[in-house]
Amino acid sequence: MNWIKKALNFGQNIKRILKKRPSKKDIENSDWTSCCTGPILKKDLESNLWVCKACGKHHRISCVQRFDTFFGKGNYEILKTPIPGVEDALNWTDTKPYKDRLREAKKKTGQDCAVMICKGNINNIQITAAAINFSFLGGSISSSEGEAIIYGVQHAIDNKTPFVFFTSGGGMRMFQSAIALQNMTRTTLAINELKKNNLPYIVCIVDPCAGGITASFAMLGDIHFGETGALCAFAGRRVVQATVKEELPSDFQTVEYLQKHGFIDRVVNRKDLPSEIGNILSILLKKDNTVESGNLNATSENIEQITKAAS
């Protein structure tokens, strides 16, 4: 056997080995995931609210998992949001039709769109909450997601509840082009209506939050929380670095960096979000619920500053 035949046989062996590797679907359906120490059981990660005990990494979670960790399982009600009759007005096709991408995303996540709305109770305060599932086409916003957000805001206005939004995602969904982009304006107008009704709008930035989401409803909150370690940006790090032609800090575009520069009010661990958000709502709504001063450092001066910032 000459060297050419040996090389061809070696190539075939590589192909056979690669075919045996688990598919992306197999990995998603596996009982295991990975983090700093290597393989870790998903049930062990779930028991710690999907936060790694070793390194503290906050893993990405679905909307239902978000509501479970925030309200507690079974302590909230998911609201059915409207879906436009035509979701693919442009009949978009690139490597595959957009309709196929939508169908796969719905099947994979069990959601009608990337945004879910629910109502629940925190600190004896009824609230309307929204979350975005990054696993649904990167958490991007299309006409369906825009309708869901507007529905959630209107529900908050009608029921006179605060609106809490766990924002993430890659931006506007360009499979819909300008139809998606207009939701930056539509959601902004909806949030303005919420504020006209003197209802608190609390935003919690979760990983990752970027593009048109950051440039619209994610940065309009009365109070901004950031979940530990979350990325929050508009353009990508390499794009910014190539534009300014300077070396950027290692923590650039993290919520910790944004807090240091005044864009986010507080960075919070996932397990502390219910008490932190509950306490701030008690202050803003002037409820008599007990405020954990040790967690919030809620001196009268701090309360006055927070209230002024929200007004």
Contacts in CASP RR format, 6 or more apart in sequence:
PFRMAT RR
TARGET T0000
AUTHOR 0000-0000-0000
METHOD contacts of the structure
MODEL  1
MNWIKKALNFGQNIKRILKKRPSKKDIENSDWTSCCTGPILKKDLESNLW
VCKACGKHHRISCVQRFDTFFGKGNYEILKTPIPGVEDALNWTDTKPYKD
RLREAKKKTGQDCAVMICKGNINNIQITAAAINFSFLGGSISSSEGEAII
YGVQHAIDNKTPFVFFTSGGGMRMFQSAIALQNMTRTTLAINELKKNNLP
YIVCIVDPCAGGITASFAMLGDIHFGETGALCAFAGRRVVQATVKEELPS
DFQTVEYLQKHGFIDRVVNRKDLPSEIGNILSILLKKDNTVESGNLNATS
ENIEQITKAAS
1 9 0 8 1.000
22 30 0 8 1.000
28 108 0 8 1.000
30 42 0 8 1.000
31 41 0 8 1.000
31 42 0 8 1.000
31 43 0 8 1.000
32 39 0 8 1.000
32 40 0 8 1.000
32 41 0 8 1.000
32 42 0 8 1.000
33 39 0 8 1.000
33 40 0 8 1.000
33 42 0 8 1.000
33 45 0 8 1.000
33 59 0 8 1.000
34 40 0 8 1.000
35 45 0 8 1.000
35 52 0 8 1.000
35 54 0 8 1.000
35 55 0 8 1.000
35 57 0 8 1.000
35 59 0 8 1.000
36 52 0 8 1.000
36 54 0 8 1.000
36 55 0 8 1.000
36 57 0 8 1.000
37 54 0 8 1.000
37 55 0 8 1.000
40 52 0 8 1.000
45 51 0 8 1.000
45 52 0 8 1.000
45 59 0 8 1.000
46 65 0 8 1.000
49 69 0 8 1.000
49 270 0 8 1.000
49 271 0 8 1.000
50 58 0 8 1.000
50 59 0 8 1.000
50 60 0 8 1.000
50 61 0 8 1.000
50 65 0 8 1.000
50 69 0 8 1.000
50 270 0 8 1.000
51 57 0 8 1.000
51 58 0 8 1.000
51 59 0 8 1.000
51 269 0 8 1.000
51 270 0 8 1.000
51 271 0 8 1.000
52 59 0 8 1.000
56 228 0 8 1.000
57 229 0 8 1.000
58 206 0 8 1.000
58 207 0 8 1.000
58 227 0 8 1.000
58 228 0 8 1.000
58 229 0 8 1.000
58 230 0 8 1.000
58 269 0 8 1.000
58 270 0 8 1.000
60 134 0 8 1.000
60 135 0 8 1.000
60 168 0 8 1.000
60 206 0 8 1.000
60 207 0 8 1.000
61 69 0 8 1.000
62 109 0 8 1.000
62 111 0 8 1.000
62 133 0 8 1.000
62 135 0 8 1.000
63 111 0 8 1.000
63 115 0 8 1.000
63 116 0 8 1.000
63 131 0 8 1.000
63 132 0 8 1.000
63 133 0 8 1.000
64 78 0 8 1.000
64 116 0 8 1.000
66 131 0 8 1.000
66 166 0 8 1.000
66 206 0 8 1.000
67 76 0 8 1.000
67 78 0 8 1.000
67 116 0 8 1.000
67 118 0 8 1.000
67 129 0 8 1.000
67 131 0 8 1.000
68 74 0 8 1.000
69 270 0 8 1.000
69 271 0 8 1.000
69 273 0 8 1.000
70 122 0 8 1.000
70 129 0 8 1.000
70 166 0 8 1.000
70 273 0 8 1.000
70 274 0 8 1.000
71 118 0 8 1.000
71 120 0 8 1.000
71 121 0 8 1.000
71 122 0 8 1.000
71 129 0 8 1.000
71 274 0 8 1.000
75 120 0 8 1.000
75 121 0 8 1.000
76 118 0 8 1.000
76 119 0 8 1.000
76 120 0 8 1.000
76 121 0 8 1.000
76 129 0 8 1.000
77 118 0 8 1.000
77 119 0 8 1.000
77 120 0 8 1.000
78 116 0 8 1.000
78 117 0 8 1.000
78 118 0 8 1.000
79 117 0 8 1.000
79 118 0 8 1.000
79 119 0 8 1.000
79 151 0 8 1.000
79 152 0 8 1.000
79 155 0 8 1.000
81 112 0 8 1.000
81 113 0 8 1.000
81 115 0 8 1.000
81 116 0 8 1.000
81 117 0 8 1.000
81 147 0 8 1.000
81 148 0 8 1.000
81 151 0 8 1.000
81 152 0 8 1.000
82 147 0 8 1.000
82 148 0 8 1.000
82 151 0 8 1.000
83 112 0 8 1.000
83 113 0 8 1.000
83 144 0 8 1.000
83 147 0 8 1.000
84 143 0 8 1.000
84 144 0 8 1.000
84 147 0 8 1.000
87 99 0 8 1.000
87 102 0 8 1.000
87 142 0 8 1.000
87 143 0 8 1.000
87 144 0 8 1.000
88 97 0 8 1.000
88 98 0 8 1.000
88 99 0 8 1.000
88 102 0 8 1.000
88 175 0 8 1.000
88 176 0 8 1.000
89 143 0 8 1.000
89 176 0 8 1.000
89 179 0 8 1.000
90 98 0 8 1.000
90 175 0 8 1.000
90 176 0 8 1.000
90 177 0 8 1.000
90 179 0 8 1.000
91 97 0 8 1.000
91 98 0 8 1.000
92 98 0 8 1.000
92 175 0 8 1.000
92 176 0 8 1.000
98 175 0 8 1.000
101 137 0 8 1.000
101 175 0 8 1.000
102 137 0 8 1.000
105 111 0 8 1.000
105 114 0 8 1.000
105 135 0 8 1.000
105 136 0 8 1.000
105 137 0 8 1.000
106 112 0 8 1.000
106 136 0 8 1.000
108 135 0 8 1.000
108 136 0 8 1.000
109 133 0 8 1.000
109 135 0 8 1.000
109 136 0 8 1.000
111 133 0 8 1.000
111 136 0 8 1.000
112 144 0 8 1.000
113 136 0 8 1.000
113 142 0 8 1.000
113 144 0 8 1.000
113 145 0 8 1.000
113 148 0 8 1.000
114 132 0 8 1.000
114 133 0 8 1.000
114 134 0 8 1.000
114 136 0 8 1.000
114 137 0 8 1.000
114 138 0 8 1.000
114 139 0 8 1.000
114 140 0 8 1.000
114 141 0 8 1.000
114 144 0 8 1.000
114 145 0 8 1.000
114 169 0 8 1.000
115 130 0 8 1.000
115 131 0 8 1.000
115 132 0 8 1.000
115 133 0 8 1.000
115 141 0 8 1.000
115 144 0 8 1.000
115 145 0 8 1.000
115 146 0 8 1.000
115 148 0 8 1.000
115 149 0 8 1.000
116 130 0 8 1.000
116 131 0 8 1.000
116 133 0 8 1.000
116 148 0 8 1.000
117 128 0 8 1.000
117 129 0 8 1.000
117 130 0 8 1.000
117 148 0 8 1.000
117 149 0 8 1.000
117 151 0 8 1.000
117 152 0 8 1.000
117 155 0 8 1.000
118 128 0 8 1.000
118 129 0 8 1.000
118 130 0 8 1.000
119 126 0 8 1.000
119 127 0 8 1.000
119 128 0 8 1.000
119 129 0 8 1.000
119 155 0 8 1.000
119 159 0 8 1.000
119 161 0 8 1.000
120 126 0 8 1.000
120 127 0 8 1.000
120 128 0 8 1.000
120 129 0 8 1.000
121 127 0 8 1.000
122 274 0 8 1.000
122 277 0 8 1.000
122 278 0 8 1.000
122 281 0 8 1.000
123 275 0 8 1.000
123 278 0 8 1.000
123 279 0 8 1.000
123 281 0 8 1.000
123 282 0 8 1.000
123 287 0 8 1.000
123 289 0 8 1.000
124 287 0 8 1.000
124 289 0 8 1.000
125 161 0 8 1.000
125 162 0 8 1.000
125 278 0 8 1.000
125 281 0 8 1.000
125 282 0 8 1.000
125 285 0 8 1.000
125 287 0 8 1.000
125 289 0 8 1.000
126 159 0 8 1.000
126 161 0 8 1.000
127 156 0 8 1.000
127 161 0 8 1.000
127 162 0 8 1.000
127 163 0 8 1.000
127 164 0 8 1.000
127 281 0 8 1.000
128 152 0 8 1.000
128 153 0 8 1.000
128 155 0 8 1.000
128 156 0 8 1.000
128 159 0 8 1.000
128 161 0 8 1.000
128 162 0 8 1.000
128 163 0 8 1.000
128 164 0 8 1.000
129 163 0 8 1.000
129 164 0 8 1.000
129 165 0 8 1.000
129 166 0 8 1.000
130 148 0 8 1.000
130 149 0 8 1.000
130 152 0 8 1.000
130 163 0 8 1.000
130 164 0 8 1.000
130 165 0 8 1.000
130 166 0 8 1.000
131 165 0 8 1.000
131 166 0 8 1.000
132 139 0 8 1.000
132 145 0 8 1.000
132 166 0 8 1.000
132 167 0 8 1.000
132 168 0 8 1.000
132 169 0 8 1.000
132 213 0 8 1.000
133 139 0 8 1.000
134 168 0 8 1.000
134 169 0 8 1.000
134 170 0 8 1.000
134 208 0 8 1.000
137 173 0 8 1.000
138 169 0 8 1.000
138 170 0 8 1.000
139 145 0 8 1.000
139 168 0 8 1.000
139 169 0 8 1.000
139 170 0 8 1.000
139 171 0 8 1.000
140 169 0 8 1.000
140 170 0 8 1.000
140 171 0 8 1.000
140 172 0 8 1.000
140 173 0 8 1.000
140 174 0 8 1.000
140 180 0 8 1.000
141 149 0 8 1.000
141 169 0 8 1.000
141 171 0 8 1.000
141 172 0 8 1.000
141 173 0 8 1.000
141 180 0 8 1.000
141 183 0 8 1.000
141 187 0 8 1.000
141 212 0 8 1.000
141 213 0 8 1.000
142 172 0 8 1.000
142 173 0 8 1.000
142 175 0 8 1.000
142 176 0 8 1.000
142 179 0 8 1.000
142 180 0 8 1.000
142 183 0 8 1.000
143 176 0 8 1.000
143 179 0 8 1.000
143 180 0 8 1.000
143 183 0 8 1.000
145 173 0 8 1.000
145 183 0 8 1.000
146 183 0 8 1.000
146 186 0 8 1.000
146 187 0 8 1.000
149 165 0 8 1.000
149 183 0 8 1.000
149 187 0 8 1.000
149 190 0 8 1.000
149 217 0 8 1.000
150 186 0 8 1.000
150 187 0 8 1.000
150 190 0 8 1.000
152 163 0 8 1.000
153 163 0 8 1.000
153 187 0 8 1.000
153 190 0 8 1.000
153 191 0 8 1.000
153 193 0 8 1.000
153 194 0 8 1.000
154 190 0 8 1.000
155 161 0 8 1.000
156 162 0 8 1.000
156 163 0 8 1.000
156 194 0 8 1.000
156 199 0 8 1.000
157 193 0 8 1.000
157 194 0 8 1.000
157 197 0 8 1.000
157 199 0 8 1.000
160 197 0 8 1.000
160 199 0 8 1.000
161 199 0 8 1.000
162 199 0 8 1.000
162 200 0 8 1.000
162 201 0 8 1.000
162 202 0 8 1.000
162 281 0 8 1.000
162 284 0 8 1.000
162 285 0 8 1.000
163 194 0 8 1.000
163 199 0 8 1.000
163 200 0 8 1.000
163 201 0 8 1.000
163 202 0 8 1.000
164 202 0 8 1.000
164 203 0 8 1.000
164 204 0 8 1.000
164 277 0 8 1.000
165 201 0 8 1.000
165 202 0 8 1.000
165 203 0 8 1.000
165 204 0 8 1.000
165 217 0 8 1.000
165 218 0 8 1.000
166 204 0 8 1.000
166 206 0 8 1.000
167 203 0 8 1.000
167 204 0 8 1.000
167 205 0 8 1.000
167 206 0 8 1.000
167 209 0 8 1.000
167 213 0 8 1.000
167 217 0 8 1.000
167 218 0 8 1.000
168 205 0 8 1.000
168 206 0 8 1.000
168 207 0 8 1.000
168 208 0 8 1.000
168 209 0 8 1.000
168 213 0 8 1.000
168 230 0 8 1.000
169 208 0 8 1.000
169 209 0 8 1.000
169 210 0 8 1.000
169 213 0 8 1.000
170 208 0 8 1.000
170 209 0 8 1.000
170 210 0 8 1.000
170 211 0 8 1.000
170 212 0 8 1.000
170 213 0 8 1.000
171 210 0 8 1.000
171 211 0 8 1.000
171 212 0 8 1.000
171 213 0 8 1.000
171 214 0 8 1.000
172 180 0 8 1.000
172 181 0 8 1.000
172 183 0 8 1.000
172 184 0 8 1.000
172 211 0 8 1.000
172 212 0 8 1.000
172 213 0 8 1.000
173 180 0 8 1.000
174 180 0 8 1.000
183 216 0 8 1.000
184 212 0 8 1.000
184 215 0 8 1.000
184 216 0 8 1.000
184 217 0 8 1.000
185 216 0 8 1.000
187 216 0 8 1.000
187 217 0 8 1.000
188 216 0 8 1.000
188 217 0 8 1.000
188 220 0 8 1.000
190 217 0 8 1.000
191 201 0 8 1.000
191 217 0 8 1.000
191 220 0 8 1.000
191 221 0 8 1.000
194 201 0 8 1.000
195 201 0 8 1.000
195 222 0 8 1.000
200 222 0 8 1.000
200 223 0 8 1.000
200 281 0 8 1.000
200 284 0 8 1.000
200 285 0 8 1.000
200 310 0 8 1.000
201 220 0 8 1.000
201 221 0 8 1.000
201 222 0 8 1.000
202 221 0 8 1.000
202 222 0 8 1.000
202 223 0 8 1.000
202 225 0 8 1.000
202 277 0 8 1.000
202 280 0 8 1.000
202 281 0 8 1.000
203 217 0 8 1.000
203 218 0 8 1.000
203 219 0 8 1.000
203 220 0 8 1.000
203 221 0 8 1.000
203 223 0 8 1.000
203 224 0 8 1.000
203 225 0 8 1.000
204 224 0 8 1.000
204 225 0 8 1.000
204 226 0 8 1.000
204 227 0 8 1.000
204 268 0 8 1.000
204 273 0 8 1.000
204 277 0 8 1.000
205 218 0 8 1.000
205 224 0 8 1.000
205 225 0 8 1.000
205 226 0 8 1.000
205 227 0 8 1.000
205 230 0 8 1.000
205 232 0 8 1.000
205 255 0 8 1.000
205 258 0 8 1.000
205 264 0 8 1.000
206 226 0 8 1.000
206 227 0 8 1.000
206 230 0 8 1.000
207 227 0 8 1.000
207 229 0 8 1.000
207 230 0 8 1.000
207 231 0 8 1.000
208 230 0 8 1.000
208 231 0 8 1.000
208 232 0 8 1.000
208 233 0 8 1.000
209 218 0 8 1.000
209 230 0 8 1.000
209 231 0 8 1.000
209 232 0 8 1.000
209 233 0 8 1.000
210 231 0 8 1.000
210 232 0 8 1.000
210 233 0 8 1.000
210 234 0 8 1.000
210 236 0 8 1.000
211 233 0 8 1.000
211 234 0 8 1.000
211 235 0 8 1.000
212 234 0 8 1.000
214 232 0 8 1.000
214 233 0 8 1.000
214 234 0 8 1.000
215 234 0 8 1.000
218 232 0 8 1.000
219 263 0 8 1.000
222 284 0 8 1.000
222 309 0 8 1.000
222 310 0 8 1.000
223 265 0 8 1.000
223 266 0 8 1.000
223 280 0 8 1.000
223 284 0 8 1.000
223 306 0 8 1.000
223 309 0 8 1.000
223 310 0 8 1.000
224 263 0 8 1.000
224 264 0 8 1.000
224 265 0 8 1.000
224 266 0 8 1.000
225 264 0 8 1.000
225 265 0 8 1.000
225 266 0 8 1.000
225 267 0 8 1.000
225 268 0 8 1.000
225 273 0 8 1.000
225 276 0 8 1.000
225 277 0 8 1.000
226 232 0 8 1.000
226 255 0 8 1.000
226 259 0 8 1.000
226 264 0 8 1.000
226 266 0 8 1.000
226 267 0 8 1.000
226 268 0 8 1.000
227 255 0 8 1.000
227 267 0 8 1.000
227 268 0 8 1.000
227 269 0 8 1.000
227 270 0 8 1.000
227 273 0 8 1.000
228 255 0 8 1.000
228 256 0 8 1.000
228 267 0 8 1.000
228 268 0 8 1.000
228 269 0 8 1.000
228 270 0 8 1.000
229 254 0 8 1.000
229 255 0 8 1.000
229 256 0 8 1.000
229 267 0 8 1.000
230 254 0 8 1.000
230 255 0 8 1.000
231 253 0 8 1.000
231 254 0 8 1.000
231 255 0 8 1.000
232 253 0 8 1.000
232 254 0 8 1.000
232 255 0 8 1.000
232 258 0 8 1.000
232 263 0 8 1.000
232 264 0 8 1.000
233 253 0 8 1.000
235 243 0 8 1.000
236 253 0 8 1.000
237 248 0 8 1.000
237 252 0 8 1.000
237 253 0 8 1.000
240 248 0 8 1.000
240 252 0 8 1.000
241 247 0 8 1.000
241 248 0 8 1.000
249 257 0 8 1.000
251 257 0 8 1.000
255 264 0 8 1.000
255 267 0 8 1.000
256 267 0 8 1.000
258 264 0 8 1.000
259 265 0 8 1.000
259 266 0 8 1.000
259 267 0 8 1.000
265 306 0 8 1.000
265 309 0 8 1.000
266 276 0 8 1.000
268 276 0 8 1.000
272 295 0 8 1.000
275 292 0 8 1.000
275 295 0 8 1.000
276 295 0 8 1.000
276 296 0 8 1.000
278 289 0 8 1.000
279 289 0 8 1.000
279 291 0 8 1.000
279 292 0 8 1.000
279 295 0 8 1.000
279 296 0 8 1.000
279 298 0 8 1.000
280 296 0 8 1.000
280 306 0 8 1.000
281 287 0 8 1.000
282 288 0 8 1.000
282 289 0 8 1.000
282 291 0 8 1.000
283 291 0 8 1.000
283 298 0 8 1.000
283 303 0 8 1.000
283 306 0 8 1.000
283 307 0 8 1.000
284 306 0 8 1.000
284 307 0 8 1.000
284 310 0 8 1.000
291 298 0 8 1.000
293 299 0 8 1.000
296 302 0 8 1.000
END
